[in-house]
Amino acid sequence: MNEVEVGSPPDSLNDSYLTCKSKYAALHGNASWGGSRGSRDSFEHKDGDEESEEPYEVSILLEEAEKPSELYPLSLEEFIFPSDLSKRQLVKADSFSIEKRWETPEVKQVLHELCEEVCSHAPCLNSVELCDKITSSIRDAVEDVAVETGKNPFSWCKEFINAMSIEDPHERDKMSEDFASIATMYAKVFITERNTSERFKSLHQKKIGGVAGGDKFIVDSILFKVSDDKKIRRNPDRYLYGGESPNVEMAMKAAGNELIGAIHYSKHLPEKFFVPMQTLVDYQGFRVVAMPLLPINSKTLLYGSSDGGLTIHADSPGINEIIKDVGQELHLAGHYVQDKFLFSAGDIEVHQGLDGNTYVLDLARAFPPESSYVLQKFGGFPPEERMIFSRKLRPEFLRFLKENTNAPPLSPDAFTGWGTLDAEQFNREVHQASLFLLNHRIPELAAFLDLIPQSAIPVLNLSKEFHRMGVNMRHLAIVCYQTRSVPMKKKLLREIIVRTLKNNVRECMRKSHQKGSSAFPSSYAMKSALVELFNVLMRSDLSDQGKHRSKILWEHIFRTEVYTRFGVRALTEMKDESFKSIFNAHAYSILTDVCDRCGIQLKMSTLSNLASVKNTSDFWFVVSDVVGFTSSLKSLTLFDQATGTSLLHQAEEKSAFSTIHATRLRAMALEPLKHVVSIDPENTFVSNLIAAHTVRSLSSEMEQSVLESHALNAILTLPSNLSSQEIKRSILTQT
């Protein structure tokens, strides 16, 4: 066999490979492998081809296997995926190859040698770290150029626009599921490596303007923002949400406000105007906001500000008019920000994208703040000067003011540096609206809750009822103070305990991240911290020191935490019994609820044993009781609506073959649909779909499946503005 010289052209390699093939053919006779010359997996040897120059001796130990007479013509991949790879997969693969094309071994070798040369003249530098930073910078630059020039082959933004252009809920469901899956995967990496040394991180932070969103990363055409409380650029001694000290809880709340703003703005935007899809991922006490990387840059901004108010834009008369219409729909007041008249918060951004679409983003301050003075003076909340950036009035409350009162529109920039012109007028109007909330809407909500039968209280969705009336959950204690029903008071107090513990547990997980090594986080440290907190709550340690710690926690620390979040009314409601006594009576349900909301997985045997104990001090948690941690997601309601609607359509398709399977799918559809209504109570279409499902209670068991099938078909053809009672009457008439 001829040896192949180093550096010889590819043809010599092919010739050497073909020589090996010919030796195989000489041993086994004529062999037909199909294909063309030069392919390793496809070569055809025929009579007359050049024989091998050397004998090729191989001992044959097995007889030639016979080919099965009947084979299914399709492979498993072809059977599951009848067509070729999806367009999305092909485009993503192409995008990956373009991005990595410059990262060849030759280029990396040259870069490494250059870094070593630089570091030889600067001993304080590390060549490996320098090389990694330069590589990361080049990778970011390649992606930036691809996005800003519109030449990025794959874009989640394009996928979103395409999904929005069709009315197929199944396609929207698939797209949102893919996006959420990838966003969750990367979000977990960011959170897990949060306190890891930069040199050991898998993904590196990208410097992007603004402090409100926290640390920012760009991966796979997705922008990630890890919610955190950063110092104010113009006042480095103060934090954006916490003031003198950082408040990550309020930063997470601001991220939730951005999602609420996106949901309600998207209802009123015309064609070709989009609020980009976004997913909130909660994991191990942190929150990450994921949204597609948009085809925008500093030159595409036409409305709002992207530099903290240094420059205000209102450059397009057409866009100005559209944002004015949206603002009037949401009952927002037009006001001057410097020399520009806006109908939105000053830090909103409206871009004319490079793809021809218009994008509306940065909606964390979409709605006016609740008056801190009114909260403190009449609501009994502690003074918090910077809570105006996280405590907002509900959009449902603004709609009520618009439709049922003569209250003027409210400015989202009230009490802030963005709204200094005519500040006295706009601040006074928000004061009055906040007072109306306390003096009218909250008493109306309390009166409504008193009418709910005691048998329905355990399954009552408090968030849905509060939000439907435009009341924030921070007013739980004030509502509890005004209710007369004892079972309802207990329900509200239990919710106060659960929400306070939820934030305590989240803070515990965040603090435990700092206890890991600089290279890798410690899962054991987090589990140990949680177990210690649970045991103090349960008063499991019966030693004098353990009893003292439990007393300090329940009688001092926990009461302070409740006061901070829900005001003094929560403490005045606890004259007859303590928070500890309520916890003891409902320890199992409260702890499981807290673990579900925080993504903490406990062993099934642990839950079973916990449910059986009568005295909380009889149960002792250990690290092995904590199995692991899960993530929870929130996204635009249109995707939850698409998921629920898709499941309902599948249920109708399966109802002719299996009533049991159709019933299961309908039950599965209720979960995302109810989630939509809890976030957006004004969504009448989803409310009507849920109402159609409740028709099963009006039919006998034998007629149930037939009636439900007719009911769903009827509901899809009815107007979306009917009430639940009207929809039931219409369904009964048609079925």
C-alpha positions in Angstrom: 0.0 0.0 0.0 1.3 3.4 -0.9 1.9 5.7 2.1 0.2 9.1 2.1 2.5 11.9 2.6 1.7 14.6 5.1 0.3 17.6 3.3 -0.7 15.7 0.2 -3.9 16.8 -1.5 -7.2 15.3 -0.7 -7.1 13.1 -3.9 -4.3 11.1 -2.4 -6.4 10.4 0.6 -9.3 9.2 -1.6 -6.9 7.0 -3.6 -5.6 5.4 -0.4 -9.2 4.9 0.8 -10.2 3.4 -2.5 -7.3 1.0 -2.3 -8.7 -0.3 1.0 -12.0 -0.7 -0.7 -10.5 -2.7 -3.5 -8.8 -5.0 -1.1 -12.1 -5.7 0.6 -13.6 -6.4 -2.8 -10.8 -8.8 -3.7 -11.6 -10.8 -0.6 -15.3 -10.9 -1.0 -15.7 -10.9 -4.7 -17.8 -8.3 -6.6 -19.4 -6.0 -4.0 -22.0 -3.4 -4.9 -22.1 -0.6 -2.3 -24.0 1.9 -4.4 -23.1 5.5 -4.8 -20.4 7.5 -6.4 -16.6 7.3 -6.4 -14.9 9.0 -3.4 -17.7 8.6 -0.8 -16.7 6.5 2.2 -20.2 5.1 2.6 -20.9 4.5 -1.0 -18.5 2.7 -3.5 -19.2 0.3 -6.3 -16.6 -2.3 -7.3 -17.1 -4.0 -10.7 -15.4 -6.6 -12.8 -12.3 -5.2 -14.5 -11.4 -2.8 -11.7 -7.8 -2.8 -10.6 -7.1 -5.6 -8.2 -5.3 -5.1 -4.9 -1.5 -5.0 -5.1 -1.1 -6.9 -1.9 -3.0 -9.9 -0.4 -5.4 -9.0 2.3 -5.9 -11.9 4.7 -8.9 -11.9 7.1 -10.2 -14.8 9.0 -14.0 -15.2 8.4 -15.6 -16.4 11.6 -19.2 -15.8 10.7 -21.3 -16.9 7.8 -22.8 -14.2 5.6 -26.2 -13.2 7.1 -29.2 -13.4 4.9 -31.2 -10.3 4.2 -34.7 -10.4 5.7 -37.4 -11.1 3.0 -39.7 -8.3 4.1 -38.6 -4.9 5.5 -40.7 -1.9 6.3 -39.7 0.7 3.6 -39.4 3.6 6.0 -36.9 4.1 8.8 -38.0 5.1 12.3 -37.1 8.7 11.6 -39.0 8.8 8.4 -42.0 7.1 10.1 -42.1 9.7 12.9 -41.1 12.6 10.7 -42.8 11.9 7.3 -41.1 15.0 5.7 -37.5 16.1 5.9 -36.2 17.9 8.9 -38.3 20.9 9.8 -37.4 24.2 8.3 -36.6 25.5 11.8 -34.0 22.7 12.4 -32.4 23.2 9.0 -32.2 27.0 9.5 -30.8 26.6 13.0 -28.2 24.2 11.8 -27.2 26.7 9.0 -27.1 29.5 11.5 -24.8 27.4 13.8 -22.4 26.6 10.9 -22.2 30.3 9.9 -21.6 31.4 13.5 -18.9 28.7 14.0 -17.2 29.0 10.6 -14.5 31.3 11.9 -13.8 29.1 14.9 -11.5 26.7 13.0 -8.5 25.1 14.7 -6.1 27.2 12.6 -7.7 30.4 13.7 -7.8 29.3 17.3 -4.1 28.4 17.1 -3.1 31.8 15.7 -5.2 33.5 18.4 -3.7 31.4 21.1 -0.1 32.2 19.9 -1.0 35.9 19.7 -2.3 35.9 23.3 0.8 34.1 24.5 2.9 36.8 22.8 1.0 39.6 24.5 1.1 37.9 27.9 4.9 37.4 27.6 5.2 41.2 27.8 2.6 41.5 30.5 3.1 38.8 33.2 0.0 39.9 35.1 -2.2 38.6 32.3 -3.3 35.0 31.8 -3.1 33.8 28.1 -5.9 31.3 28.5 -8.3 33.8 30.1 -7.3 36.5 27.5 -8.0 34.1 24.7 -11.4 33.1 26.1 -12.4 36.7 26.4 -11.3 37.6 22.8 -13.1 34.5 21.5 -16.3 35.5 23.4 -16.1 39.1 22.0 -15.7 37.9 18.4 -18.6 35.5 18.8 -20.8 38.3 20.2 -19.7 40.6 17.3 -20.5 37.9 14.7 -24.0 37.5 16.2 -24.6 41.3 16.5 -23.6 41.9 12.8 -25.9 39.0 11.7 -28.9 40.4 13.7 -28.3 44.1 12.9 -27.9 43.5 9.2 -30.9 41.1 9.0 -28.6 38.2 7.8 -29.1 35.9 10.7 -30.5 32.7 9.1 -32.5 31.7 12.1 -34.5 34.0 14.4 -37.0 33.3 17.1 -38.4 36.7 16.3 -39.2 35.4 12.7 -40.8 32.3 14.2 -43.0 34.4 16.5 -44.1 36.7 13.6 -44.9 33.7 11.4 -46.9 32.0 14.3 -48.8 35.3 14.9 -49.7 35.6 11.2 -51.7 32.3 11.2 -54.7 31.4 13.3 -53.7 27.8 14.0 -53.4 27.3 17.8 -51.5 24.1 17.2 -48.7 25.9 15.4 -48.5 28.6 18.1 -48.4 26.0 20.7 -45.5 24.2 19.0 -43.5 27.4 18.6 -44.1 28.6 22.2 -43.2 25.1 23.6 -39.9 25.0 21.6 -39.0 28.5 22.8 -39.9 27.8 26.4 -37.9 24.6 26.4 -34.7 26.3 25.1 -35.2 29.4 27.3 -35.6 27.2 30.4 -32.4 25.2 29.6 -30.2 28.3 29.3 -31.9 30.1 32.2 -31.0 27.2 34.6 -27.4 27.5 33.4 -27.3 31.3 34.1 -28.8 30.9 37.6 -26.7 27.9 38.5 -23.4 29.6 37.5 -24.5 33.0 38.9 -21.7 33.1 41.5 -19.2 31.0 39.6 -15.9 32.5 38.6 -16.0 34.0 35.1 -13.3 31.7 33.8 -15.4 28.6 34.7 -18.7 29.9 33.3 -20.3 28.1 30.3 -22.1 31.3 29.1 -20.7 34.8 29.5 -22.6 38.1 30.3 -23.1 40.5 27.5 -22.8 44.2 28.1 -26.1 45.9 27.2 -27.3 49.3 28.3 -29.7 49.8 31.2 -29.7 48.6 34.8 -33.4 47.8 35.3 -33.3 44.4 33.6 -30.3 43.0 35.6 -27.5 41.0 34.0 -28.0 40.3 30.3 -27.0 37.4 28.1 -27.5 36.5 24.4 -27.6 32.9 23.3 -29.2 31.2 20.4 -30.9 34.4 19.2 -32.5 34.9 22.6 -31.9 37.8 25.0 -31.9 36.7 28.7 -32.2 39.2 31.6 -31.6 37.9 35.1 -33.7 40.0 37.5 -31.5 41.7 40.0 -31.4 45.0 41.8 -28.5 47.1 40.5 -27.2 50.4 41.7 -28.5 53.5 39.9 -25.9 54.9 37.4 -26.4 58.5 38.4 -26.6 57.8 42.1 -24.2 54.9 42.9 -25.1 54.8 46.6 -28.7 53.9 45.8 -30.3 50.8 44.4 -33.1 51.0 41.8 -35.7 49.0 43.8 -34.4 48.7 47.3 -32.9 52.2 47.9 -30.2 51.7 50.5 -29.9 47.9 50.0 -30.7 45.7 47.1 -34.2 44.2 46.9 -34.2 41.2 44.4 -37.9 40.4 45.3 -39.0 43.8 43.9 -36.8 43.3 40.8 -38.6 40.1 40.2 -41.9 41.9 40.7 -40.9 44.5 38.1 -40.2 41.6 35.6 -43.7 40.4 36.3 -45.0 43.9 35.6 -43.3 43.9 32.3 -45.2 40.7 31.3 -48.5 42.2 32.4 -47.8 45.3 30.3 -46.9 43.2 27.3 -50.2 41.2 27.6 -52.4 44.3 27.7 -50.5 46.4 25.1 -50.7 43.5 22.7 -54.5 43.6 22.8 -54.7 47.0 21.3 -51.8 47.2 18.8 -52.7 47.2 15.0 -51.3 44.9 12.4 -47.5 44.9 11.9 -47.1 46.1 15.5 -45.8 43.5 17.9 -44.9 43.1 21.6 -42.2 40.4 21.4 -43.0 37.1 23.1 -41.3 36.6 26.5 -41.1 33.9 29.0 -40.4 34.3 32.7 -38.4 31.4 34.2 -38.3 31.1 38.0 -35.6 28.7 39.3 -33.9 28.4 42.7 -35.1 31.8 43.9 -34.2 33.8 40.8 -36.2 35.0 37.8 -34.9 35.1 34.2 -36.8 36.9 31.4 -36.2 35.4 28.0 -37.3 37.2 24.8 -36.2 36.9 21.1 -33.4 39.0 19.9 -35.0 41.6 17.8 -33.8 43.1 14.4 -33.4 46.6 16.0 -30.5 48.9 16.9 -30.0 52.4 18.3 -31.0 53.9 14.9 -34.4 52.1 14.8 -35.8 53.8 18.0 -38.7 56.1 17.1 -40.6 56.5 20.4 -39.5 56.6 24.0 -36.0 56.4 25.4 -33.2 53.8 25.6 -30.6 55.9 27.5 -32.3 56.6 30.8 -34.0 59.8 29.6 -31.0 61.6 28.1 -32.8 61.4 24.7 -36.5 61.2 24.2 -38.0 60.2 20.9 -41.4 60.9 19.4 -40.2 61.0 15.8 -42.9 59.3 13.8 -46.4 60.9 13.6 -47.9 57.6 12.7 -46.4 55.7 15.6 -47.2 58.7 18.0 -50.9 58.4 17.0 -51.0 54.6 17.5 -49.4 54.8 21.0 -51.8 57.6 21.8 -54.8 55.3 20.9 -53.3 52.4 23.0 -52.8 54.8 25.9 -56.3 56.1 25.8 -57.6 52.5 25.7 -55.6 51.7 28.8 -56.7 55.0 30.5 -53.2 56.5 30.5 -52.7 60.3 30.5 -50.7 62.1 27.8 -47.9 64.1 29.4 -44.6 65.8 28.6 -41.3 64.1 29.1 -38.8 66.9 28.5 -40.0 68.4 25.2 -41.9 65.3 23.9 -45.6 64.6 24.6 -46.0 60.9 25.3 -49.0 58.6 26.2 -46.7 56.0 27.8 -44.0 55.7 30.3 -40.9 57.6 29.3 -38.6 54.5 29.1 -40.8 52.6 26.7 -39.1 51.7 23.4 -40.9 51.5 20.0 -38.6 50.5 17.2 -39.2 50.4 13.4 -37.4 47.0 12.9 -35.1 46.2 10.1 -37.6 43.6 8.9 -40.3 46.2 8.4 -42.3 45.4 11.6 -42.7 47.7 14.6 -41.8 46.4 18.0 -43.0 47.7 21.4 -40.8 46.7 24.4 -39.6 47.6 27.9 -43.1 47.8 29.4 -42.2 47.2 33.1 -43.6 50.7 33.9 -46.6 50.5 31.5 -49.1 51.3 34.2 -49.1 54.1 36.9 -47.7 53.4 40.3 -49.9 53.1 43.4 -49.4 56.1 45.7 -46.8 55.3 48.4 -48.3 58.0 50.6 -51.8 56.5 50.4 -50.4 53.0 51.1 -48.5 54.3 54.1 -51.1 56.7 55.5 -54.3 54.7 55.0 -53.1 51.2 54.1 -50.7 50.8 57.0 -47.7 49.9 54.8 -44.2 50.9 55.9 -42.6 53.8 54.1 -40.8 52.6 51.0 -39.6 55.5 48.7 -38.7 53.4 45.7 -41.7 51.0 45.6 -43.2 53.2 42.9 -41.0 51.3 40.4 -42.5 47.9 41.3 -46.0 48.5 42.9 -48.3 49.3 40.1 -52.1 49.8 39.7 -53.8 46.9 38.0 -55.0 47.4 34.4 -58.4 46.1 35.4 -58.7 48.9 37.9 -57.9 51.5 35.3 -60.5 50.0 33.0 -63.1 50.3 35.8 -62.2 53.9 36.4 -62.6 54.6 32.7 -65.9 52.9 32.2 -67.6 53.6 35.6 -66.3 56.9 36.9 -65.3 60.3 35.7 -61.7 59.8 36.9 -59.1 61.4 34.6 -56.5 59.2 32.8 -53.4 58.5 34.9 -49.8 59.1 34.1 -47.4 56.1 34.3 -44.6 58.6 35.1 -46.2 60.0 38.2 -43.9 60.4 41.2 -40.8 59.7 39.0 -38.1 61.9 37.5 -39.7 61.2 34.1 -42.8 63.2 35.0 -41.5 66.5 36.4 -43.6 68.7 34.2 -47.1 69.2 35.6 -46.0 66.7 38.3 -48.4 68.2 41.0 -51.5 67.6 38.8 -50.5 64.0 37.8 -49.4 63.0 41.2 -52.6 64.3 42.8 -54.7 62.3 40.3 -52.8 59.1 41.2 -53.3 59.9 44.9 -57.1 60.1 44.3 -57.2 56.9 42.3 -55.3 55.0 45.0 -57.7 56.3 47.7 -60.6 55.2 45.5 -59.1 51.7 45.4 -58.9 51.5 49.2 -62.2 53.2 49.9 -64.4 51.6 47.2 -63.0 48.7 45.2 -61.5 46.8 48.2 -64.8 47.0 50.2 -66.7 45.8 47.2 -64.3 42.9 46.9 -64.6 42.1 50.6 -68.4 42.1 50.3 -68.3 39.8 47.3 -66.0 37.3 49.1 -68.5 37.3 52.1 -71.2 36.0 49.7 -69.2 32.9 48.6 -70.6 29.7 50.2 -68.3 28.0 52.8 -68.1 24.8 50.7 -66.6 26.8 47.7 -63.9 28.6 49.8 -61.3 25.8 49.7 -61.1 25.8 45.9 -61.5 29.6 45.4 -58.8 31.2 43.2 -58.0 34.3 45.2 -55.7 35.8 42.5 -58.4 35.6 39.9 -61.0 37.3 42.1 -58.6 40.0 43.3 -57.4 40.8 39.8 -60.9 40.7 38.3 -61.7 43.6 40.7 -58.5 45.4 39.9 -57.0 44.7 43.4 -53.4 43.8 43.9 -52.6 40.8 46.1 -50.6 43.1 48.4 -53.9 44.2 49.8 -54.8 40.8 51.2 -54.6 42.1 54.8 -56.9 45.0 54.1 -59.4 42.8 52.4 -59.2 40.4 55.3 -59.8 43.2 57.7 -63.0 44.1 55.9 -64.5 40.6 55.5 -66.9 39.2 58.0 -66.8 35.5 57.0 -64.6 33.6 59.5 -63.7 30.9 57.0 -62.8 33.5 54.4 -60.6 35.3 56.9 -58.7 32.1 57.5 -58.3 31.6 53.8 -56.9 35.1 53.4 -54.6 34.7 56.4 -53.3 31.4 55.1 -52.5 33.1 51.7 -50.6 35.8 53.5 -48.5 33.1 55.3 -47.9 31.2 52.1 -46.8 34.3 50.1 -44.5 35.5 52.9 -42.9 32.0 53.3 -42.5 31.8 49.5 -40.4 34.9 49.4 -38.5 33.8 52.5 -37.7 30.5 50.9 -36.6 32.2 47.6 -34.3 34.5 49.6 -32.9 31.4 51.4 -32.1 29.8 48.0 -30.5 32.9 46.6 -28.3 33.3 49.7 -27.2 29.7 49.5 -25.8 30.3 46.0 -23.1 32.3 47.6 -22.0 29.4 49.8 -20.7 27.3 46.9 -17.1 27.4 45.7 -16.0 30.1 43.2 -15.9 27.4 40.5 -19.1 25.4 41.1 -22.3 26.0 43.0 -23.2 23.8 45.9 -26.6 22.0 45.7 -26.0 20.5 49.1 -25.6 23.9 50.7 -29.0 25.0 49.2 -30.7 21.8 50.5 -29.1 22.2 53.9 -30.3 25.8 54.2 -33.9 24.9 53.2 -34.0 21.9 55.6 -32.7 24.2 58.5 -35.4 26.8 57.7 -38.2 24.1 57.5 -37.1 22.6 60.9 -37.2 26.0 62.5 -40.7 26.6 61.1 -41.8 23.2 62.3 -40.2 23.7 65.7 -38.6 20.3 65.3 -35.6 21.1 67.5 -36.9 20.7 71.0 -33.7 21.9 72.7 -33.7 25.2 74.5 -31.7 26.8 71.6 -34.1 25.3 69.0 -37.2 26.6 70.8 -35.6 30.0 71.1 -34.8 30.2 67.4 -38.3 29.1 66.5 -39.8 31.8 68.8 -37.6 34.5 67.4 -38.6 33.5 63.8 -42.3 33.4 64.4 -42.8 36.2 66.8 -40.4 38.7 65.4 -38.8 38.0 62.1 -41.9 36.6 60.4 -44.2 39.4 61.7 -41.7 41.9 60.3 -41.7 40.2 56.9 -45.6 40.2 56.9 -45.7 43.8 57.8 -43.3 44.8 55.1 -45.3 43.0 52.4 -48.9 43.4 53.6 -49.0 46.3 56.1 -50.1 46.6 59.6 -53.6 45.3 59.0 -52.1 41.8 58.8 -50.8 42.1 62.3 -54.0 43.5 63.8 -55.9 40.6 62.4 -53.8 38.2 64.5 -55.0 39.3 67.9 -56.8 36.0 68.7 -54.3 33.6 67.2 -50.7 33.7 66.0 -49.2 32.9 62.6 -47.6 29.9 64.2 -50.9 28.4 65.3 -52.3 28.8 61.8 -49.2 27.2 60.4 -49.5 24.3 62.9 -53.1 23.6 61.9 -52.2 23.6 58.1 -48.5 22.7 58.1 -48.8 20.0 55.3 -50.9 22.1 52.9 -48.9 25.3 53.5 -45.5 23.7 53.1 -46.5 21.7 50.0 -48.0 24.9 48.5 -44.8 26.9 49.2 -42.6 24.1 47.7 -44.8 24.0 44.6 -44.5 27.8 44.1 -40.7 27.7 44.7 -40.0 24.6 42.6 -38.8 22.4 45.5 -39.3 18.7 45.1 -39.8 16.6 48.2 -39.8 12.8 48.3 -43.2 11.2 48.1 -42.5 9.3 51.3 -41.6 12.6 53.0 -45.0 14.1 51.9 -46.8 11.0 53.1 -45.2 11.1 56.5 -45.7 14.9 56.8 -49.4 14.5 56.1 -49.8 12.0 58.9 -48.2 13.9 61.8 -50.5 15.7 64.2 -47.8 17.8 65.9 -45.3 19.7 63.7 -42.5 19.2 66.3 -42.7 15.5 65.7 -41.3 15.8 62.2 -37.6 16.4 61.4 -36.4 17.3 57.9 -33.1 16.0 56.5 -31.2 16.8 53.4 -32.3 13.6 51.7 -35.9 14.7 51.9 -35.2 17.3 49.2 -35.0 15.5 45.8 -34.2 18.5 43.6 -35.5 21.7 42.1 -37.8 22.5 39.2 -38.6 25.6 37.2 -41.9 27.4 36.7 -42.8 29.4 33.6 -45.0 32.4 32.8 -45.5 33.7 29.3 -47.9 35.8 27.2 -51.4 34.6 27.7 -52.0 34.1 24.0 -49.7 31.0 24.2 -51.4 29.5 27.1 -54.7 30.2 25.3 -53.2 28.4 22.2 -52.2 25.4 24.3 -55.7 25.1 25.8 -57.5 25.6 22.5 -55.3 23.1 20.8 -56.1 20.5 23.5 -59.8 21.2 23.1 -59.6 20.6 19.4 -57.7 17.4 19.9 -60.4 16.3 22.4 -63.1 16.9 19.8 -61.1 14.8 17.3 -60.7 11.9 19.8 -64.2 12.0 21.1 -65.5 9.8 18.3 -63.0 7.1 19.2 -62.6 7.4 23.0 -64.7 9.3 25.5 -62.2 8.7 28.2 -59.3 10.1 26.3 -61.4 13.1 25.2 -62.4 13.8 28.8 -58.8 13.7 29.9 -57.7 16.2 27.1 -60.5 18.6 28.1 -59.4 18.4 31.7 -55.8 19.1 30.6 -57.0 22.1 28.6 -58.6 23.7 31.7 -55.2 24.3 33.4 -53.7 26.7 30.9 -57.1 28.3 30.2 -57.6 29.0 33.9 -54.1 30.4 34.1 -55.0 32.8 31.3 -58.0 34.1 33.2 -56.1 34.4 36.5 -53.6 36.8 34.8 -56.1 38.4 32.4 -59.6 38.3 33.9 -60.9 40.4 31.0 -60.3 37.7 28.4 -64.0 36.9 27.7 -63.2 34.3 25.0 -61.3 32.1 27.4 -63.8 32.6 30.1 -66.5 31.4 27.7 -64.5 28.3 26.8 -64.2 27.5 30.5 -68.0 28.1 30.9 -68.6 25.7 28.1 -66.7 23.0 30.0 -68.8 23.5 33.1 -71.9 22.5 31.2 -71.0 18.9 32.0 -72.5 19.5 35.5 -75.9 20.2 33.9 -76.1 16.9 32.1 -76.5 13.3 33.2 -73.5 11.0 33.0 -74.9 9.1 29.9 -75.5 12.4 28.0 -72.4 14.1 29.1 -70.0 13.4 26.3 -72.6 14.2 23.6 -73.7 17.4 25.3 -70.1 18.6 25.8 -69.3 18.0 22.1 -72.3 20.1 21.0 -71.5 22.7 23.7 -67.9 23.2 22.5 -69.0 23.5 18.9 -71.6 26.0 20.0 -69.3 28.1 22.1 -66.8 28.6 19.2 -69.5 30.2 17.1 -70.8 32.6 19.8 -69.7 36.2 20.2 -66.8 36.7 22.6 -68.4 39.4 24.7 -71.2 37.2 26.3 -71.2 36.7 30.1 -70.9 33.2 31.6 -74.7 33.0 32.3 -75.6 34.1 28.8 -73.2 31.5 27.3 -74.8 28.7 29.4 -78.3 29.7 28.2 -77.1 29.8 24.6 -75.4 26.4 24.9 -78.5 24.8 26.5 -80.7 26.2 23.7 -78.4 24.9 20.9 -77.8 21.5 22.5 
